[in-house]
Amino acid sequence: MKMPQLCLPKVALKTKLVEGTTQVFDVVRKKYFVLTPEEWVRQHFIHYLNTEKNYPIGLMGVEQVVKYNSMQTRADIVLYTTDGKPKMIVECKAPNVKITQDTFNQIAKYNFKLKVQFLVVTNGMQHFCCKMDYEKNINCFLEEVPAF
């Protein structure tokens, strides 16, 4: 399966073919996963956060379970502070999926519990980053994802 060029730095991802299915190595979870368009974006964004923004791999969680009401949901990427507090949630979509209000609603559900400082939504082509201000109950969009 040919994956599209993303609006992220190029990365030589480690892949292998298993029974006709391409799998990609996740440096955070330290194992291979089926290479879907969403996983393509997630893996590129993990490398971007690590190499361009200096977030340590050890402070990243992938597919983190987040309870919302009685449902168990999974946040694509959660970045933590050195003292283990969630700092940023990243929601990844496939490159052909438009970023809509529903995408922001989805990440807001995760944040209802985690109360992070930054929310990021990406489809690999477009990236949106919000800084949350809980005291003033506002958020503002940033030009780029803040560095670690």
PyMOL commands that set and color helices and strands:
alter all, ss='L'
color gray80, all
select helices_A, chain A and resi 37-51+57-59+101-114
alter helices_A, ss='H'
color red, helices_A
select strands_A, chain A and resi 15-18+21-26+31-34+60-68+71-80+86-92+118-122+127-133+138-142
alter strands_A, ss='S'
color yellow, strands_A
deselect
rebuild
show_as cartoon
